[in-house]
Each structure stands twice: as structure tokens, then as C-alpha cells.
Amino acid sequence: MRNLVAALSGILFGVGLGISQMVNPTKVLNFLDLFGTWDPSLLFVMGVAVVVYFLAWRIALARKVPLFDTQFHLPARGELWDGRLFGGAAVFGIGWGLVGFCPGPAIASLAYLLPQSLVFVLAMVAGSYAAGLSRPGRRALEEFETQVP
């Protein structure tokens, strides 16, 4: 059941990315170009996503335990803001601004068989692998693996 819910969630997410055109790097880059060909339509997409996430978070945390696990895995107060978070956010933002892709839309855009999607996803996988080889990356992976059932 857990895998079915994950698969359906992924399909819904991918369809939403396609409908909202988040898989189109030109659309994303135009959204980020405030002083050129700015396209504010993705503000609506992001606004709806924030509202949906806010409601889902409230509903989920109203439960004593999650549906598909024995406990919630939430960060401790001191773990919310650290150098890895800011460094990752910076790398993510720079990459998004340079090419117009972020991980979810890049993977969903593979369905269109565009060469730039494949290049981005391969580079993302290589970068993720390289990050996992670093000492902080290995430590984070080990911590994650001990928390996931």
C-alpha cells in the first residue's frame, strides 16, 4: 500500500508539473527574469503549492502517528538551520537560475525526450553521487539510513 501511494503521488506530481509547465525551462527562466521577459504565471503555481502543503502539513501533524510509519521523523529545533541547508539552497538556486530545471521537473521532463533534460538529470545524479562521497555527505546518508525503516 505504501508503494502504491508513493507511485500515485509521484504520478500526480509529474502531471501537475507538466500542466503548470514547470518542466519547460524557458517558462521557468522567464519567471526568474524580473527585468526582461518576466512571466508571473508561475507565481500562481507556487502559491497553490504552498497552500496545499500548508494544509497537508496541518492534517498530517494532527495525527498521533503517520499512516505508513510508526512515528514522525522531524528535525530537532537546532537542526533546522545549518550550513548544509544554506549551501544546498544556494547550489539549488544557482542551478535553477542557470538552466531552468530543478530535480522534480527535470525528471518529469525526461518524458519529452529532450537532450537537455537527459544532460541535466545525468549531471544531477553525478553531483549527488559525488556529494555522497564527501565526509559530510556520507555522515548525512548514514544518519538518514538509520532513521528510515
N, CA and C atoms as an extended XYZ file, in Angstrom:
447
Properties=species:S:1:pos:R:3:atomname:S:1:resname:S:1:resid:I:1 pbc="F F F"
N         0.822       -1.198        0.000 N   MET     1
C         0.000        0.000        0.000 CA  MET     1
C         0.868        1.266        0.000 C   MET     1
N         1.956        1.191        0.785 N   ARG     2
C         2.848        2.340        0.882 CA  ARG     2
C         3.436        2.682       -0.490 C   ARG     2
N         3.872        1.654       -1.238 N   ASN     3
C         4.446        1.874       -2.570 CA  ASN     3
C         3.407        2.386       -3.553 C   ASN     3
N         2.187        1.911       -3.440 N   LEU     4
C         1.118        2.378       -4.312 CA  LEU     4
C         0.840        3.861       -4.079 C   LEU     4
N         0.779        4.265       -2.825 N   VAL     5
C         0.557        5.675       -2.501 CA  VAL     5
C         1.721        6.521       -3.023 C   VAL     5
N         2.951        6.028       -2.852 N   ALA     6
C         4.123        6.755       -3.353 CA  ALA     6
C         4.067        6.888       -4.873 C   ALA     6
N         3.711        5.806       -5.566 N   ALA     7
C         3.628        5.843       -7.032 CA  ALA     7
C         2.544        6.806       -7.496 C   ALA     7
N         1.381        6.744       -6.873 N   LEU     8
C         0.288        7.654       -7.256 CA  LEU     8
C         0.644        9.109       -6.961 C   LEU     8
N         1.326        9.339       -5.849 N   SER     9
C         1.764       10.699       -5.519 CA  SER     9
C         2.758       11.210       -6.553 C   SER     9
N         3.688       10.348       -6.965 N   GLY    10
C         4.670       10.737       -7.977 CA  GLY    10
C         4.032       11.034       -9.320 C   GLY    10
N         3.056       10.219       -9.696 N   ILE    11
C         2.350       10.448      -10.961 CA  ILE    11
C         1.582       11.764      -10.902 C   ILE    11
N         0.892       11.997       -9.805 N   LEU    12
C         0.145       13.254       -9.638 CA  LEU    12
C         1.088       14.454       -9.684 C   LEU    12
N         2.235       14.331       -9.018 N   PHE    13
C         3.229       15.405       -9.019 CA  PHE    13
C         3.740       15.668      -10.435 C   PHE    13
N         4.080       14.614      -11.163 N   GLY    14
C         4.574       14.766      -12.533 CA  GLY    14
C         3.546       15.384      -13.459 C   GLY    14
N         2.295       14.956      -13.341 N   VAL    15
C         1.224       15.530      -14.169 CA  VAL    15
C         1.056       17.014      -13.837 C   VAL    15
N         1.091       17.341      -12.550 N   GLY    16
C         0.981       18.747      -12.148 CA  GLY    16
C         2.117       19.590      -12.694 C   GLY    16
N         3.342       19.040      -12.681 N   LEU    17
C         4.483       19.768      -13.240 CA  LEU    17
C         4.304       19.995      -14.737 C   LEU    17
N         3.771       18.993      -15.424 N   GLY    18
C         3.539       19.138      -16.864 CA  GLY    18
C         2.467       20.167      -17.165 C   GLY    18
N         1.341       20.092      -16.455 N   ILE    19
C         0.237       21.038      -16.691 CA  ILE    19
C         0.670       22.469      -16.383 C   ILE    19
N         1.442       22.650      -15.305 N   SER    20
C         1.864       24.003      -14.917 CA  SER    20
C         3.041       24.519      -15.734 C   SER    20
N         3.592       23.682      -16.600 N   GLN    21
C         4.739       23.991      -17.456 CA  GLN    21
C         6.035       24.202      -16.675 C   GLN    21
N         6.105       23.650      -15.462 N   MET    22
C         7.349       23.718      -14.695 CA  MET    22
C         8.442       22.873      -15.343 C   MET    22
N         8.070       21.987      -16.261 N   VAL    23
C         9.058       21.160      -16.970 CA  VAL    23
C         9.649       21.895      -18.172 C   VAL    23
N         9.159       23.087      -18.442 N   ASN    24
C         9.640       23.889      -19.563 CA  ASN    24
C        10.666       24.891      -19.038 C   ASN    24
N        11.969       24.664      -19.282 N   PRO    25
C        12.972       25.565      -18.721 CA  PRO    25
C        12.828       27.009      -19.188 C   PRO    25
N        12.339       27.226      -20.390 N   THR    26
C        12.145       28.598      -20.872 CA  THR    26
C        11.103       29.315      -20.019 C   THR    26
N        10.025       28.640      -19.689 N   LYS    27
C         8.974       29.217      -18.838 CA  LYS    27
C         9.551       29.593      -17.470 C   LYS    27
N        10.356       28.696      -16.905 N   VAL    28
C        10.959       28.948      -15.592 CA  VAL    28
C        11.948       30.102      -15.667 C   VAL    28
N        12.802       30.105      -16.690 N   LEU    29
C        13.782       31.186      -16.816 CA  LEU    29
C        13.096       32.530      -17.035 C   LEU    29
N        11.984       32.556      -17.778 N   ASN    30
C        11.237       33.806      -17.956 CA  ASN    30
C        10.617       34.261      -16.632 C   ASN    30
N        10.220       33.319      -15.795 N   PHE    31
C         9.705       33.674      -14.473 CA  PHE    31
C        10.800       34.320      -13.623 C   PHE    31
N        12.029       33.826      -13.758 N   LEU    32
C        13.139       34.351      -12.964 CA  LEU    32
C        13.726       35.646      -13.526 C   LEU    32
N        13.381       36.005      -14.760 N   ASP    33
C        13.922       37.201      -15.414 CA  ASP    33
C        13.037       38.408      -15.092 C   ASP    33
N        13.228       38.974      -13.910 N   LEU    34
C        12.348       40.055      -13.440 CA  LEU    34
C        12.417       41.321      -14.288 C   LEU    34
N        13.556       41.588      -14.892 N   PHE    35
C        13.714       42.842      -15.630 CA  PHE    35
C        13.778       42.644      -17.143 C   PHE    35
N        13.370       41.482      -17.611 N   GLY    36
C        13.386       41.193      -19.040 CA  GLY    36
C        12.032       40.677      -19.477 C   GLY    36
N        11.964       39.401      -19.763 N   THR    37
C        10.726       38.780      -20.253 CA  THR    37
C         9.970       38.094      -19.113 C   THR    37
N         9.770       38.818      -18.012 N   TRP    38
C         9.179       38.234      -16.815 CA  TRP    38
C         7.795       37.666      -17.095 C   TRP    38
N         7.589       36.420      -16.662 N   ASP    39
C         6.310       35.728      -16.793 CA  ASP    39
C         5.836       35.357      -15.390 C   ASP    39
N         4.893       36.105      -14.825 N   PRO    40
C         4.482       35.875      -13.434 CA  PRO    40
C         3.545       34.682      -13.237 C   PRO    40
N         3.225       33.934      -14.285 N   SER    41
C         2.224       32.875      -14.156 CA  SER    41
C         2.639       31.772      -13.185 C   SER    41
N         3.937       31.557      -13.000 N   LEU    42
C         4.359       30.523      -12.063 CA  LEU    42
C         4.150       30.938      -10.608 C   LEU    42
N         3.895       32.214      -10.358 N   LEU    43
C         3.539       32.642       -9.000 CA  LEU    43
C         2.269       31.935       -8.539 C   LEU    43
N         1.317       31.780       -9.444 N   PHE    44
C         0.075       31.081       -9.113 CA  PHE    44
C         0.370       29.626       -8.756 C   PHE    44
N         1.219       28.978       -9.544 N   VAL    45
C         1.579       27.575       -9.295 CA  VAL    45
C         2.230       27.451       -7.915 C   VAL    45
N         3.177       28.314       -7.632 N   MET    46
C         3.872       28.247       -6.351 CA  MET    46
C         2.941       28.589       -5.188 C   MET    46
N         2.068       29.552       -5.387 N   GLY    47
C         1.106       29.911       -4.339 CA  GLY    47
C         0.180       28.760       -4.004 C   GLY    47
N        -0.336       28.088       -5.021 N   VAL    48
C        -1.209       26.926       -4.795 CA  VAL    48
C        -0.424       25.821       -4.087 C   VAL    48
N         0.828       25.611       -4.482 N   ALA    49
C         1.655       24.575       -3.852 CA  ALA    49
C         1.864       24.870       -2.369 C   ALA    49
N         2.087       26.126       -2.030 N   VAL    50
C         2.275       26.499       -0.619 CA  VAL    50
C         1.002       26.247        0.179 C   VAL    50
N        -0.145       26.598       -0.377 N   VAL    51
C        -1.412       26.376        0.321 CA  VAL    51
C        -1.667       24.877        0.518 C   VAL    51
N        -1.467       24.093       -0.523 N   VAL    52
C        -1.682       22.639       -0.423 CA  VAL    52
C        -0.741       22.044        0.613 C   VAL    52
N         0.533       22.436        0.579 N   TYR    53
C         1.497       21.907        1.540 CA  TYR    53
C         1.117       22.309        2.966 C   TYR    53
N         0.735       23.553        3.160 N   PHE    54
C         0.344       24.038        4.495 CA  PHE    54
C        -0.816       23.209        5.047 C   PHE    54
N        -1.829       22.985        4.223 N   LEU    55
C        -2.986       22.200        4.680 CA  LEU    55
C        -2.607       20.740        4.944 C   LEU    55
N        -1.830       20.149        4.050 N   ALA    56
C        -1.417       18.753        4.235 CA  ALA    56
C        -0.572       18.595        5.497 C   ALA    56
N         0.301       19.551        5.763 N   TRP    57
C         1.159       19.521        6.956 CA  TRP    57
C         0.303       19.570        8.213 C   TRP    57
N        -0.689       20.456        8.228 N   ARG    58
C        -1.580       20.576        9.397 CA  ARG    58
C        -2.382       19.291        9.604 C   ARG    58
N        -2.884       18.720        8.542 N   ILE    59
C        -3.669       17.482        8.645 CA  ILE    59
C        -2.778       16.330        9.120 C   ILE    59
N        -1.572       16.233        8.553 N   ALA    60
C        -0.668       15.139        8.930 CA  ALA    60
C        -0.259       15.234       10.386 C   ALA    60
N         0.097       16.419       10.839 N   LEU    61
C         0.561       16.565       12.215 CA  LEU    61
C        -0.569       16.502       13.235 C   LEU    61
N        -1.805       16.549       12.779 N   ALA    62
C        -2.930       16.385       13.696 CA  ALA    62
C        -3.076       14.923       14.114 C   ALA    62
N        -2.442       14.037       13.373 N   ARG    63
C        -2.473       12.605       13.703 CA  ARG    63
C        -1.410       12.295       14.748 C   ARG    63
N        -1.637       11.244       15.510 N   LYS    64
C        -0.648       10.822       16.509 CA  LYS    64
C         0.534       10.115       15.853 C   LYS    64
N         0.255        9.325       14.805 N   VAL    65
C         1.308        8.643       14.036 CA  VAL    65
C         0.976        8.781       12.555 C   VAL    65
N         1.996        8.735       11.695 N   PRO    66
C         1.721        8.805       10.257 CA  PRO    66
C         1.022        7.543        9.758 C   PRO    66
N         0.451        7.620        8.574 N   LEU    67
C        -0.273        6.479        8.019 CA  LEU    67
C         0.628        5.290        7.718 C   LEU    67
N         1.841        5.541        7.246 N   PHE    68
C         2.696        4.460        6.769 CA  PHE    68
C         4.011        4.346        7.532 C   PHE    68
N         4.031        4.722        8.788 N   ASP    69
C         5.220        4.586        9.619 CA  ASP    69
C         4.772        4.544       11.073 C   ASP    69
N         5.705        4.269       11.960 N   THR    70
C         5.352        4.177       13.377 CA  THR    70
C         5.530        5.497       14.107 C   THR    70
N         6.250        6.438       13.496 N   GLN    71
C         6.465        7.747       14.116 CA  GLN    71
C         6.790        8.780       13.044 C   GLN    71
N         6.641       10.065       13.397 N   PHE    72
C         7.062       11.145       12.517 CA  PHE    72
C         8.562       11.338       12.676 C   PHE    72
N         9.249       11.642       11.586 N   HIS    73
C        10.686       11.889       11.615 CA  HIS    73
C        10.902       13.377       11.344 C   HIS    73
N        10.872       14.169       12.396 N   LEU    74
C        11.010       15.613       12.280 CA  LEU    74
C        12.360       16.044       12.812 C   LEU    74
N        12.963       17.091       12.229 N   PRO    75
C        14.256       17.556       12.737 CA  PRO    75
C        14.097       18.198       14.114 C   PRO    75
N        15.144       18.082       14.918 N   ALA    76
C        15.158       18.769       16.212 CA  ALA    76
C        15.309       20.261       15.960 C   ALA    76
N        14.942       21.058       16.936 N   ARG    77
C        14.988       22.520       16.770 CA  ARG    77
C        16.339       23.023       16.261 C   ARG    77
N        17.430       22.540       16.822 N   GLY    78
C        18.753       23.013       16.433 CA  GLY    78
C        19.192       22.533       15.067 C   GLY    78
N        18.485       21.590       14.478 N   GLU    79
C        18.873       21.034       13.186 CA  GLU    79
C        18.191       21.722       12.012 C   GLU    79
N        17.339       22.697       12.273 N   LEU    80
C        16.585       23.315       11.192 CA  LEU    80
C        17.466       24.159       10.274 C   LEU    80
N        18.353       24.950       10.843 N   TRP    81
C        19.165       25.866       10.049 CA  TRP    81
C        20.628       25.514       10.257 C   TRP    81
N        21.304       25.090        9.212 N   ASP    82
C        22.731       24.805        9.311 CA  ASP    82
C        23.395       25.129        7.983 C   ASP    82
N        24.714       25.002        7.955 N   GLY    83
C        25.468       25.337        6.750 CA  GLY    83
C        25.098       24.493        5.548 C   GLY    83
N        24.787       23.211        5.795 N   ARG    84
C        24.394       22.340        4.677 CA  ARG    84
C        23.099       22.818        4.050 C   ARG    84
N        22.170       23.289        4.873 N   LEU    85
C        20.903       23.793        4.340 CA  LEU    85
C        21.146       25.012        3.453 C   LEU    85
N        21.918       25.967        3.947 N   PHE    86
C        22.164       27.176        3.167 CA  PHE    86
C        23.018       26.898        1.938 C   PHE    86
N        24.013       26.033        2.068 N   GLY    87
C        24.838       25.670        0.921 CA  GLY    87
C        24.027       24.957       -0.147 C   GLY    87
N        23.198       24.004        0.275 N   GLY    88
C        22.342       23.288       -0.672 CA  GLY    88
C        21.349       24.213       -1.343 C   GLY    88
N        20.781       25.138       -0.569 N   ALA    89
C        19.826       26.096       -1.139 CA  ALA    89
C        20.509       26.995       -2.170 C   ALA    89
N        21.743       27.394       -1.881 N   ALA    90
C        22.483       28.241       -2.824 CA  ALA    90
C        22.783       27.490       -4.120 C   ALA    90
N        23.259       26.262       -3.996 N   VAL    91
C        23.553       25.464       -5.194 CA  VAL    91
C        22.275       25.215       -5.996 C   VAL    91
N        21.198       24.886       -5.292 N   PHE    92
C        19.904       24.665       -5.951 CA  PHE    92
C        19.472       25.925       -6.709 C   PHE    92
N        19.505       27.076       -6.046 N   GLY    93
C        19.068       28.322       -6.676 CA  GLY    93
C        19.918       28.719       -7.867 C   GLY    93
N        21.218       28.556       -7.747 N   ILE    94
C        22.105       28.887       -8.862 CA  ILE    94
C        21.826       27.969      -10.050 C   ILE    94
N        21.702       26.690       -9.776 N   GLY    95
C        21.410       25.744      -10.859 CA  GLY    95
C        20.073       26.018      -11.508 C   GLY    95
N        19.065       26.300      -10.699 N   TRP    96
C        17.735       26.593      -11.223 CA  TRP    96
C        17.776       27.846      -12.099 C   TRP    96
N        18.493       28.865      -11.637 N   GLY    97
C        18.578       30.105      -12.396 CA  GLY    97
C        19.385       29.986      -13.673 C   GLY    97
N        20.376       29.092      -13.690 N   LEU    98
C        21.203       28.929      -14.883 CA  LEU    98
C        20.502       28.143      -15.982 C   LEU    98
N        19.796       27.077      -15.619 N   VAL    99
C        19.252       26.199      -16.650 CA  VAL    99
C        17.732       26.078      -16.639 C   VAL    99
N        17.065       26.530      -15.575 N   GLY   100
C        15.597       26.476      -15.542 CA  GLY   100
C        15.033       25.133      -15.122 C   GLY   100
N        15.867       24.267      -14.602 N   PHE   101
C        15.411       22.962      -14.119 CA  PHE   101
C        15.712       22.832      -12.633 C   PHE   101
N        14.864       22.172      -11.914 N   CYS   102
C        15.173       21.660      -10.591 CA  CYS   102
C        14.869       20.165      -10.636 C   CYS   102
N        15.239       19.397       -9.631 N   PRO   103
C        15.188       17.937       -9.760 CA  PRO   103
C        13.847       17.346      -10.196 C   PRO   103
N        12.765       17.692       -9.543 N   GLY   104
C        11.469       17.095       -9.896 CA  GLY   104
C        11.067       17.355      -11.341 C   GLY   104
N        11.009       18.622      -11.756 N   PRO   105
C        10.669       18.901      -13.147 CA  PRO   105
C        11.654       18.325      -14.153 C   PRO   105
N        12.929       18.254      -13.795 N   ALA   106
C        13.916       17.674      -14.724 CA  ALA   106
C        13.607       16.204      -14.979 C   ALA   106
N        13.289       15.467      -13.916 N   ILE   107
C        12.961       14.051      -14.085 CA  ILE   107
C        11.663       13.898      -14.871 C   ILE   107
N        10.661       14.727      -14.552 N   ALA   108
C         9.390       14.656      -15.286 CA  ALA   108
C         9.575       15.018      -16.752 C   ALA   108
N        10.509       15.935      -17.046 N   SER   109
C        10.716       16.363      -18.431 CA  SER   109
C        11.400       15.301      -19.282 C   SER   109
N        11.928       14.258      -18.643 N   LEU   110
C        12.510       13.153      -19.422 CA  LEU   110
C        11.464       12.526      -20.344 C   LEU   110
N        10.198       12.653      -19.978 N   ALA   111
C         9.115       12.101      -20.806 CA  ALA   111
C         9.068       12.760      -22.186 C   ALA   111
N         9.592       13.996      -22.291 N   TYR   112
C         9.586       14.699      -23.572 CA  TYR   112
C        10.797       14.351      -24.433 C   TYR   112
N        11.715       13.538      -23.905 N   LEU   113
C        12.914       13.083      -24.615 CA  LEU   113
C        13.792       14.235      -25.112 C   LEU   113
N        13.863       15.319      -24.350 N   LEU   114
C        14.724       16.442      -24.724 CA  LEU   114
C        16.149       16.173      -24.254 C   LEU   114
N        17.133       16.418      -25.120 N   PRO   115
C        18.527       16.155      -24.727 CA  PRO   115
C        18.954       16.928      -23.475 C   PRO   115
N        18.506       18.188      -23.331 N   GLN   116
C        18.924       18.973      -22.172 CA  GLN   116
C        18.377       18.392      -20.867 C   GLN   116
N        17.239       17.720      -20.929 N   SER   117
C        16.705       17.061      -19.737 CA  SER   117
C        17.612       15.906      -19.323 C   SER   117
N        18.017       15.119      -20.295 N   LEU   118
C        18.882       13.982      -20.002 CA  LEU   118
C        20.229       14.448      -19.460 C   LEU   118
N        20.804       15.483      -20.066 N   VAL   119
C        22.095       16.006      -19.602 CA  VAL   119
C        21.964       16.505      -18.165 C   VAL   119
N        20.896       17.241      -17.877 N   PHE   120
C        20.708       17.763      -16.529 CA  PHE   120
C        20.554       16.635      -15.515 C   PHE   120
N        19.724       15.648      -15.824 N   VAL   121
C        19.488       14.549      -14.878 CA  VAL   121
C        20.772       13.757      -14.651 C   VAL   121
N        21.535       13.491      -15.696 N   LEU   122
C        22.805       12.778      -15.531 CA  LEU   122
C        23.773       13.592      -14.673 C   LEU   122
N        23.839       14.909      -14.896 N   ALA   123
C        24.708       15.764      -14.083 CA  ALA   123
C        24.228       15.790      -12.635 C   ALA   123
N        22.910       15.801      -12.436 N   MET   124
C        22.345       15.802      -11.088 CA  MET   124
C        22.696       14.504      -10.357 C   MET   124
N        22.581       13.382      -11.042 N   VAL   125
C        22.917       12.090      -10.442 CA  VAL   125
C        24.411       12.045      -10.101 C   VAL   125
N        25.247       12.507      -11.017 N   ALA   126
C        26.696       12.521      -10.763 CA  ALA   126
C        27.028       13.430       -9.585 C   ALA   126
N        26.415       14.585       -9.524 N   GLY   127
C        26.643       15.502       -8.406 CA  GLY   127
C        26.168       14.926       -7.084 C   GLY   127
N        25.037       14.256       -7.102 N   SER   128
C        24.519       13.622       -5.884 CA  SER   128
C        25.453       12.519       -5.424 C   SER   128
N        25.955       11.744       -6.374 N   TYR   129
C        26.894       10.681       -6.043 CA  TYR   129
C        28.173       11.272       -5.452 C   TYR   129
N        28.699       12.319       -6.091 N   ALA   130
C        29.927       12.956       -5.602 CA  ALA   130
C        29.713       13.548       -4.210 C   ALA   130
N        28.560       14.138       -3.973 N   ALA   131
C        28.273       14.697       -2.649 CA  ALA   131
C        28.225       13.596       -1.600 C   ALA   131
N        27.719       12.442       -1.979 N   GLY   132
C        27.667       11.315       -1.061 CA  GLY   132
C        29.037       10.753       -0.720 C   GLY   132
N        30.025       11.015       -1.572 N   LEU   133
C        31.385       10.537       -1.315 CA  LEU   133
C        32.122       11.409       -0.302 C   LEU   133
N        31.661       12.643       -0.129 N   SER   134
C        32.325       13.541        0.814 CA  SER   134
C        32.029       13.095        2.242 C   SER   134
N        32.859       13.488        3.171 N   ARG   135
C        32.666       13.093        4.571 CA  ARG   135
C        31.323       13.576        5.120 C   ARG   135
N        30.962       14.871        4.955 N   PRO   136
C        29.643       15.281        5.452 CA  PRO   136
C        28.508       14.570        4.723 C   PRO   136
N        28.697       14.286        3.441 N   GLY   137
C        27.668       13.590        2.681 CA  GLY   137
C        27.463       12.173        3.168 C   GLY   137
N        28.567       11.474        3.465 N   ARG   138
C        28.466       10.104        3.993 CA  ARG   138
C        27.788       10.103        5.360 C   ARG   138
N        28.152       11.073        6.197 N   ARG   139
C        27.560       11.157        7.536 CA  ARG   139
C        26.064       11.416        7.439 C   ARG   139
N        25.657       12.327        6.553 N   ALA   140
C        24.233       12.620        6.383 CA  ALA   140
C        23.490       11.405        5.864 C   ALA   140
N        24.100       10.676        4.937 N   LEU   141
C        23.469        9.478        4.401 CA  LEU   141
C        23.318        8.411        5.480 C   LEU   141
N        24.344        8.253        6.307 N   GLU   142
C        24.267        7.281        7.398 CA  GLU   142
C        23.168        7.652        8.393 C   GLU   142
N        23.060        8.946        8.721 N   GLU   143
C        22.005        9.396        9.632 CA  GLU   143
C        20.628        9.122        9.022 C   GLU   143
N        20.498        9.406        7.740 N   PHE   144
C        19.224        9.189        7.062 CA  PHE   144
C        18.850        7.718        7.073 C   PHE   144
N        19.828        6.866        6.764 N   GLU   145
C        19.552        5.424        6.703 CA  GLU   145
C        19.151        4.845        8.056 C   GLU   145
N        19.663        5.421        9.149 N   THR   146
C        19.274        4.909       10.465 CA  THR   146
C        17.868        5.348       10.848 C   THR   146
N        17.369        6.412       10.239 N   GLN   147
C        16.038        6.916       10.574 CA  GLN   147
C        14.940        6.305        9.727 C   GLN   147
N        15.269        5.804        8.541 N   VAL   148
C        14.263        5.276        7.633 CA  VAL   148
C        14.090        3.786        7.884 C   VAL   148
N        12.839        3.348        8.128 N   PRO   149
C        12.613        1.922        8.404 CA  PRO   149
C        12.812        1.050        7.180 C   PRO   149
